[in-house]
Amino acid sequence: MKKTNLITFGFASTLIGGALLLSTTLFAQTKQTTKESRLQALSKFSKVLGSIEKYYVDDLTMNKIINKAIAGLLSNLDAHSSFLDKKSFKEMQIQTNGEFGGLGITVGMRNGVLTVISPIDDTPAYKAGVKAGDIILKVNDKSTLNMTIDEAVSLMRGKPKTKIVLTVVRKGENKPIKIKITRDIIKIKSVYAKEIENKDILYIRVTSFDKKVVDGVKKALKTFPHKKGIILDLRNNPGGLLSQAVGLVNLFVNKGIIVSQKGRVKSENTEYKATKDGTIKNIPIVVLVNGGSASASEIVSGSLQDHKRAVIVGEKTFGKGSVQVILPIDKTEAIRLTIARYYLPSGRTIQSVGVTPDVLVYPGKVPGKTDEFVLKERELKKHLRSELEKTDGKKVKKETIKVNKKKTITKDEIYKDLQLKTAIDIVKVLEIEGK
């Protein structure tokens, strides 16, 4: 019996040894095949470059050909990867410093076309009437079809006080719209805080996720304490720094994953978790989003939604949930490369999907007779003033309504914004249920 066991064991050892030998051989063959395949691919690429250099109608240097090849390669990977030549790399560094001559819009590629993610509050584009979702058809006289994001941004950025014309296609409009804009220095204030209705609700507007967001929100919470609810407005917020998005969620969530980052390289995989420090509990939160809410905005809204810490109101978000890094080639050139995607606490992705609100509300005025009456009343008063001027020859002093723009949101403003009015009503319901 022992002998049989020994023979059996020996036979198994032979099989294992043979399997290891076979596995090693196959691995070596696969490695060799991969190496040969790479060499063949590089040889093909080299031949194409040589042919272009020799036969192309225009005389191109090898450096220009290589640059075009790199740019084409990266733009074909995805909409966010790109080649930053000397000019583009310098412009990116200027933008990172936070002050530049431009329009004040964030753009992205949606369905292969250049689309406005959002105009930034109080910037030239915002004041000129550019809207989230506008498809930019032309920049001045140049078509944006087959144009990269970097090329388009380069055209739109320029010296302050210079003019530019954007031709946009807008949903609901029968023909393209031409929008004239004067470039200016773009300085962004990222956080605004106001009180709503009897000073019971705090309204916090975050326009972009720069390095001051978390501190700005903390300051707002200290300036306006003891509120029964918070409305966090992330509409038309194109995103920004991941650290600020994580920090903002961490103010309201005390445990669990906020967002995770996953890619091919395991060392790039990261989980960002909430901590108990400074967590604000037991206050109802409603987050406002729309199609101009992207990237960091989607992380905040999606994470708060997954943690059941907030009700999301508005429209479906943009769907930009990938991670890009800048990898320098040398001191003057670099590539922007997508290395990972963001995943929300539930495991769902944002990329090309976006965040679906809990309560779908389209923009517009609050329906009802109240607004109509107010409008008619104002028009009537205006008409009567005009008539009075005719009768006595004296100008009547115009009625002025003093509004503290820095600290309060008026009823008139609320009734012009159906999404905001819905958010207020939900906060009230949540506050009653929490009692």
C-alpha positions as CSV (number, residue, x, y, z in Angstrom):
1,M,0.0,0.0,0.0
2,K,2.8,2.3,0.9
3,K,4.5,1.4,-2.4
4,T,1.4,2.3,-4.3
5,N,1.2,5.6,-2.6
6,L,4.8,6.4,-3.4
7,I,4.3,5.4,-7.0
8,T,1.2,7.5,-7.2
9,F,2.9,10.5,-5.6
10,G,5.9,10.1,-8.0
11,F,3.5,10.0,-10.9
12,A,1.9,13.2,-9.7
13,S,5.3,14.8,-9.3
14,T,6.1,13.9,-12.9
15,L,2.8,15.4,-14.1
16,I,3.4,18.6,-12.1
17,G,7.0,18.8,-13.3
18,G,5.8,18.3,-16.9
19,A,3.1,20.9,-16.5
20,L,5.6,23.4,-15.2
21,L,7.9,22.7,-18.1
22,L,5.1,23.0,-20.6
23,S,3.9,26.2,-18.9
24,T,7.4,27.7,-19.0
25,T,7.7,26.8,-22.7
26,L,4.3,28.3,-23.6
27,F,5.2,31.5,-21.6
28,A,8.5,31.8,-23.4
29,Q,6.7,31.3,-26.8
30,T,4.0,33.8,-25.9
31,K,6.7,36.3,-24.8
32,Q,8.6,35.7,-28.0
33,T,5.4,36.1,-30.1
34,T,4.5,39.3,-28.3
35,K,8.0,40.7,-28.9
36,E,7.9,39.8,-32.6
37,S,4.4,41.3,-32.9
38,R,5.6,44.6,-31.4
39,L,8.6,44.7,-33.7
40,Q,6.3,44.1,-36.7
41,A,4.0,46.9,-35.6
42,L,6.9,49.3,-35.1
43,S,8.3,48.3,-38.5
44,K,4.9,49.1,-40.1
45,F,4.7,52.4,-38.4
46,S,8.3,53.3,-39.5
47,K,7.5,52.5,-43.1
48,V,4.4,54.7,-43.0
49,L,6.4,57.6,-41.6
50,G,9.0,57.1,-44.3
51,S,6.4,57.1,-47.0
52,I,4.8,60.3,-45.8
53,E,8.2,62.0,-45.5
54,K,9.1,61.0,-49.0
55,Y,5.9,61.3,-51.0
56,Y,3.5,63.6,-49.2
57,V,2.5,66.7,-51.3
58,D,3.8,69.1,-48.7
59,D,7.3,69.1,-47.4
60,L,7.1,68.0,-43.8
61,T,9.9,67.5,-41.3
62,M,10.1,64.2,-39.5
63,N,9.4,66.1,-36.2
64,K,6.1,67.5,-37.6
65,I,5.1,64.1,-38.9
66,I,5.8,62.5,-35.5
67,N,3.8,65.2,-33.7
68,K,0.9,64.7,-36.0
69,A,1.1,60.9,-35.5
70,I,1.1,61.3,-31.7
71,A,-1.8,63.8,-31.8
72,G,-3.8,61.5,-34.0
73,L,-3.1,58.5,-31.8
74,L,-4.1,60.1,-28.6
75,S,-7.3,61.7,-30.0
76,N,-8.4,58.3,-31.2
77,L,-8.0,56.7,-27.8
78,D,-10.7,58.8,-26.2
79,A,-12.1,62.3,-26.1
80,H,-10.0,63.4,-23.2
81,S,-6.5,62.1,-24.1
82,S,-4.4,64.5,-26.2
83,F,-1.0,65.7,-27.2
84,L,0.2,69.0,-25.7
85,D,2.7,70.6,-28.0
86,K,4.8,73.5,-26.9
87,K,2.0,76.0,-27.4
88,S,-0.7,73.8,-25.8
89,F,1.5,72.9,-22.9
90,K,2.2,76.5,-22.1
91,E,-1.5,77.4,-22.3
92,M,-2.4,74.6,-19.9
93,Q,0.2,75.9,-17.4
94,I,-1.3,79.4,-17.7
95,Q,-4.8,78.0,-17.1
96,T,-3.6,76.1,-14.1
97,N,-2.5,79.4,-12.5
98,G,-6.2,80.4,-12.5
99,E,-6.1,83.7,-14.4
100,F,-6.3,83.9,-18.2
101,G,-7.9,85.7,-21.1
102,G,-10.9,83.7,-22.2
103,L,-14.6,83.2,-22.4
104,G,-15.5,81.3,-19.2
105,I,-16.8,78.1,-20.6
106,T,-15.8,74.5,-20.1
107,V,-16.1,72.2,-23.1
108,G,-16.0,68.5,-23.8
109,M,-16.7,66.0,-26.5
110,R,-20.1,64.4,-26.5
111,N,-21.0,62.1,-29.3
112,G,-17.9,63.2,-31.1
113,V,-18.9,66.9,-31.3
114,L,-17.6,69.9,-29.3
115,T,-20.2,70.6,-26.6
116,V,-20.4,73.2,-23.8
117,I,-20.4,71.4,-20.5
118,S,-21.2,74.7,-18.8
119,P,-20.6,78.4,-18.8
120,I,-19.0,79.7,-15.6
121,D,-21.0,82.2,-13.5
122,D,-20.4,85.9,-14.2
123,T,-18.0,85.3,-17.1
124,P,-18.2,86.7,-20.6
125,A,-19.8,83.5,-22.0
126,Y,-22.3,83.4,-19.2
127,K,-23.3,87.0,-19.7
128,A,-23.5,86.5,-23.5
129,G,-26.0,83.7,-23.2
130,V,-24.0,80.6,-23.8
131,K,-25.8,77.6,-22.3
132,A,-24.9,74.1,-21.1
133,G,-25.5,71.6,-23.9
134,D,-24.8,74.1,-26.7
135,I,-22.9,72.4,-29.6
136,I,-20.1,74.7,-30.8
137,L,-20.3,74.5,-34.6
138,K,-17.8,77.3,-35.4
139,V,-15.2,79.4,-33.7
140,N,-15.2,82.6,-35.7
141,D,-15.1,81.2,-39.2
142,K,-13.4,77.9,-38.4
143,S,-15.5,74.7,-38.2
144,T,-15.0,72.6,-35.1
145,L,-15.8,69.3,-36.9
146,N,-12.8,67.0,-36.4
147,M,-11.2,69.6,-34.2
148,T,-9.7,68.4,-30.9
149,I,-10.6,70.0,-27.6
150,D,-7.2,71.6,-27.2
151,E,-7.4,73.1,-30.7
152,A,-10.8,74.6,-29.9
153,V,-9.7,75.9,-26.5
154,S,-6.6,77.5,-28.1
155,L,-8.8,79.3,-30.6
156,M,-11.3,80.5,-27.9
157,R,-8.6,81.8,-25.5
158,G,-6.9,85.1,-26.4
159,K,-6.1,88.6,-25.2
160,P,-8.6,90.3,-23.0
161,K,-11.0,92.8,-24.6
162,T,-10.7,91.0,-28.0
163,K,-13.9,89.8,-29.7
164,I,-14.9,86.3,-30.8
165,V,-18.0,84.8,-32.4
166,L,-19.3,81.3,-31.6
167,T,-21.8,79.6,-33.8
168,V,-23.8,77.2,-31.7
169,V,-26.5,74.6,-32.3
170,R,-29.0,74.6,-29.5
171,K,-31.8,72.2,-28.7
172,G,-35.2,73.8,-29.5
173,E,-33.7,76.3,-32.0
174,N,-34.5,75.9,-35.7
175,K,-31.1,77.2,-36.9
176,P,-27.6,77.9,-35.5
177,I,-27.2,80.9,-33.3
178,K,-24.3,83.3,-33.5
179,I,-23.1,84.6,-30.1
180,K,-20.7,87.5,-29.9
181,I,-18.4,87.5,-26.9
182,T,-15.6,89.8,-25.6
183,R,-12.8,87.9,-24.0
184,D,-11.8,88.9,-20.5
185,I,-9.6,87.9,-17.6
186,I,-11.3,84.9,-16.0
187,K,-11.3,85.0,-12.3
188,I,-13.6,82.5,-10.7
189,K,-15.2,82.7,-7.3
190,S,-16.0,79.1,-6.5
191,V,-18.4,79.4,-3.5
192,Y,-21.4,81.6,-2.9
193,A,-23.7,81.3,0.2
194,K,-27.1,82.8,0.8
195,E,-30.1,82.3,3.0
196,I,-33.6,81.2,1.8
197,E,-37.1,81.7,3.3
198,N,-37.2,83.0,6.8
199,K,-33.4,82.2,7.0
200,D,-34.2,78.5,7.7
201,I,-32.4,77.1,4.7
202,L,-28.8,77.6,3.6
203,Y,-28.2,77.8,-0.2
204,I,-24.6,77.1,-1.2
205,R,-23.6,77.5,-4.8
206,V,-20.3,75.9,-6.0
207,T,-19.3,77.1,-9.5
208,S,-16.2,75.0,-9.9
209,F,-13.9,72.8,-7.8
210,D,-10.8,74.9,-7.3
211,K,-8.6,74.6,-4.2
212,K,-10.8,76.9,-2.1
213,V,-14.1,75.0,-2.2
214,V,-13.9,73.0,1.0
215,D,-12.7,76.0,3.0
216,G,-15.4,78.2,1.3
217,V,-18.2,75.8,2.3
218,K,-16.9,75.4,5.8
219,K,-16.9,79.2,6.1
220,A,-20.5,79.4,4.8
221,L,-21.6,76.8,7.4
222,K,-20.0,78.8,10.2
223,T,-21.4,82.2,8.9
224,F,-24.9,80.8,8.6
225,P,-25.3,78.3,11.5
226,H,-28.4,76.4,12.9
227,K,-30.1,75.8,9.6
228,K,-32.9,73.3,9.1
229,G,-31.6,72.3,5.7
230,I,-29.0,72.8,3.0
231,I,-29.3,73.2,-0.8
232,L,-26.1,72.5,-2.6
233,D,-26.3,73.9,-6.1
234,L,-23.9,72.2,-8.5
235,R,-25.7,73.1,-11.7
236,N,-23.3,74.0,-14.6
237,N,-20.3,73.1,-12.4
238,P,-17.8,71.5,-14.8
239,G,-15.7,69.9,-12.0
240,G,-12.1,70.5,-11.0
241,L,-9.9,69.1,-8.2
242,L,-10.7,65.6,-6.9
243,S,-9.4,66.4,-3.5
244,Q,-12.0,69.2,-3.1
245,A,-14.9,66.9,-4.2
246,V,-13.8,64.3,-1.7
247,G,-13.4,66.9,1.0
248,L,-16.9,68.3,0.4
249,V,-18.6,64.9,0.6
250,N,-16.5,64.3,3.8
251,L,-18.2,67.2,5.4
252,F,-21.6,65.4,5.3
253,V,-20.6,61.7,5.4
254,N,-18.8,60.1,8.3
255,K,-17.9,56.6,7.0
256,G,-17.5,54.5,3.9
257,I,-16.0,55.0,0.4
258,I,-16.6,58.4,-1.2
259,V,-15.2,57.5,-4.6
260,S,-12.7,55.0,-6.0
261,Q,-10.3,55.3,-8.9
262,K,-9.5,52.1,-11.0
263,G,-7.3,51.6,-14.0
264,R,-4.9,49.1,-15.6
265,V,-1.9,50.0,-13.4
266,K,-2.7,48.7,-9.9
267,S,-0.6,51.4,-8.2
268,E,-3.1,54.0,-9.6
269,N,-6.1,52.3,-8.0
270,T,-7.2,54.3,-5.0
271,E,-10.1,54.4,-2.6
272,Y,-11.0,57.7,-0.9
273,K,-12.8,57.1,2.3
274,A,-14.9,59.4,4.6
275,T,-13.7,60.2,8.2
276,K,-15.8,61.3,11.2
277,D,-13.9,64.5,11.8
278,G,-16.2,67.6,11.2
279,T,-19.1,65.6,9.8
280,I,-22.4,67.5,9.7
281,K,-25.2,65.1,10.6
282,N,-29.0,65.3,10.8
283,I,-29.4,68.2,8.4
284,P,-31.4,67.5,5.2
285,I,-29.5,68.1,2.1
286,V,-30.7,68.6,-1.5
287,V,-28.3,68.8,-4.4
288,L,-29.2,70.5,-7.6
289,V,-27.6,69.2,-10.9
290,N,-28.1,69.4,-14.6
291,G,-26.4,68.5,-17.9
292,G,-23.6,71.0,-17.1
293,S,-22.7,69.2,-13.9
294,A,-19.6,67.2,-14.7
295,S,-16.6,65.3,-13.2
296,A,-16.1,66.4,-9.5
297,S,-19.8,67.6,-9.4
298,E,-20.9,64.1,-10.4
299,I,-18.6,62.6,-7.8
300,V,-20.2,64.7,-5.0
301,S,-23.8,64.3,-6.1
302,G,-23.4,60.6,-6.9
303,S,-21.6,59.8,-3.7
304,L,-24.1,61.7,-1.5
305,Q,-26.9,59.8,-3.4
306,D,-25.3,56.4,-2.8
307,H,-24.8,57.2,0.9
308,K,-28.5,58.3,1.0
309,R,-27.3,61.5,2.5
310,A,-28.9,63.8,0.0
311,V,-31.8,64.0,-2.5
312,I,-30.6,64.8,-6.0
313,V,-32.9,67.2,-8.0
314,G,-32.7,68.5,-11.6
315,E,-31.5,66.8,-14.8
316,K,-29.1,64.0,-15.7
317,T,-25.5,65.1,-15.4
318,F,-22.9,65.2,-18.2
319,G,-21.1,61.9,-17.7
320,K,-17.4,62.7,-17.3
321,G,-15.8,60.2,-15.0
322,S,-12.4,59.5,-16.2
323,V,-9.0,60.3,-14.8
324,Q,-6.3,62.2,-16.8
325,V,-2.7,62.8,-15.9
326,I,-0.1,65.1,-17.6
327,L,3.0,63.1,-18.6
328,P,5.8,65.3,-19.7
329,I,7.8,64.3,-22.8
330,D,10.4,67.0,-22.2
331,K,10.4,70.5,-20.7
332,T,8.1,71.9,-23.4
333,E,5.8,69.0,-24.5
334,A,3.6,66.5,-22.8
335,I,0.7,64.1,-23.2
336,R,-2.6,64.1,-21.4
337,L,-3.6,60.5,-20.9
338,T,-6.6,58.8,-19.5
339,I,-5.3,56.3,-16.9
340,A,-8.4,55.4,-14.8
341,R,-12.1,55.8,-14.2
342,Y,-14.0,57.0,-11.2
343,Y,-16.5,54.6,-9.5
344,L,-19.1,55.7,-6.9
345,P,-19.6,53.9,-3.6
346,S,-22.2,51.5,-5.1
347,G,-19.7,50.5,-7.8
348,R,-21.4,52.3,-10.6
349,T,-19.4,54.4,-13.1
350,I,-20.0,58.0,-14.1
351,Q,-18.2,57.9,-17.5
352,S,-20.7,58.4,-20.4
353,V,-23.5,57.6,-18.0
354,G,-23.8,60.5,-15.5
355,V,-25.8,60.7,-12.4
356,T,-29.6,60.4,-12.7
357,P,-31.5,62.6,-10.2
358,D,-33.9,61.2,-7.7
359,V,-36.4,63.9,-8.7
360,L,-36.3,64.9,-12.4
361,V,-37.1,68.6,-12.8
362,Y,-36.5,70.6,-16.0
363,P,-35.5,74.3,-15.8
364,G,-38.2,77.0,-15.9
365,K,-40.5,79.2,-13.9
366,V,-42.8,77.9,-11.3
367,P,-46.2,77.5,-13.0
368,G,-49.1,79.4,-11.5
369,K,-50.9,82.7,-11.7
370,T,-48.7,84.5,-9.1
371,D,-45.9,85.2,-11.6
372,E,-48.3,86.3,-14.3
373,F,-50.0,88.7,-11.8
374,V,-46.7,90.2,-10.7
375,L,-45.6,90.7,-14.4
376,K,-48.9,92.3,-15.3
377,E,-48.8,94.5,-12.2
378,R,-45.3,95.8,-13.1
379,E,-46.2,96.4,-16.7
380,L,-49.3,98.3,-15.6
381,K,-47.4,100.5,-13.2
382,K,-44.8,101.2,-16.0
383,H,-47.7,102.2,-18.3
384,L,-49.3,104.4,-15.7
385,R,-46.0,106.2,-14.9
386,S,-45.7,107.0,-18.6
387,E,-49.2,108.3,-18.7
388,L,-48.6,110.5,-15.6
389,E,-45.5,112.0,-17.2
390,K,-47.7,113.0,-20.2
391,T,-50.2,114.8,-18.0
392,D,-48.0,116.8,-15.6
393,G,-44.7,116.9,-17.4
394,K,-42.9,115.5,-14.4
395,K,-40.9,112.3,-14.3
396,V,-42.1,109.9,-11.7
397,K,-39.4,108.3,-9.5
398,K,-39.0,104.7,-10.4
399,E,-39.8,102.1,-7.8
400,T,-36.7,100.3,-6.5
401,I,-36.6,97.0,-4.8
402,K,-33.7,96.6,-2.5
403,V,-32.3,93.1,-2.5
404,N,-29.4,91.9,-0.4
405,K,-27.7,89.9,-3.2
406,K,-25.0,88.7,-0.9
407,K,-27.1,87.2,1.8
408,T,-30.6,86.3,0.7
409,I,-32.6,84.8,-2.1
410,T,-35.9,86.5,-2.7
411,K,-39.3,84.9,-3.4
412,D,-39.2,86.5,-6.8
413,E,-35.9,84.6,-7.6
414,I,-37.3,81.4,-6.2
415,Y,-40.4,81.5,-8.4
416,K,-38.3,82.0,-11.5
417,D,-36.4,78.8,-10.8
418,L,-38.5,75.7,-10.7
419,Q,-35.6,73.4,-9.8
420,L,-34.7,75.6,-6.8
421,K,-38.4,75.8,-5.7
422,T,-38.6,72.0,-5.8
423,A,-35.4,71.7,-3.8
424,I,-36.8,74.0,-1.1
425,D,-40.1,72.0,-0.9
426,I,-38.1,68.8,-0.5
427,V,-35.9,70.2,2.3
428,K,-39.1,71.2,4.1
429,V,-40.6,67.7,3.8
430,L,-37.3,66.1,4.9
431,E,-37.1,68.5,7.9
432,I,-40.6,67.6,9.0
433,E,-40.0,63.8,8.6
434,G,-36.8,64.2,10.6
435,K,-38.6,65.6,13.6
